[in-house]
Amino acid sequence: TLAAGIERLLGDAALRARLRARLLERAPDNTWEARARRLLAWMEAAA
């Protein structure tokens, strides 16, 4: 459940650190511009 996941994060500093590091690695790929490009490519492929 969501509550169990939150409790796990609150109690596991190593997990928080891993998730934070992964988030920071992926952040440049999650700009509005990058998302718009992926959406446009998906729409063009579906057409």
ZILIN-V692179 format. One record per helix or strand of 3 or more residues. SS is the DSSP state (a for helix, b for strand). FROM is the first residue (numbers start at 1). LEN is the number of residues. Records with the same first field share a line. If there is no record, write none. Layout:
BEGIN
SS: FROM-LEN  FROM-LEN
END
This chain:
BEGIN
a: 2-10  13-18  32-15
END
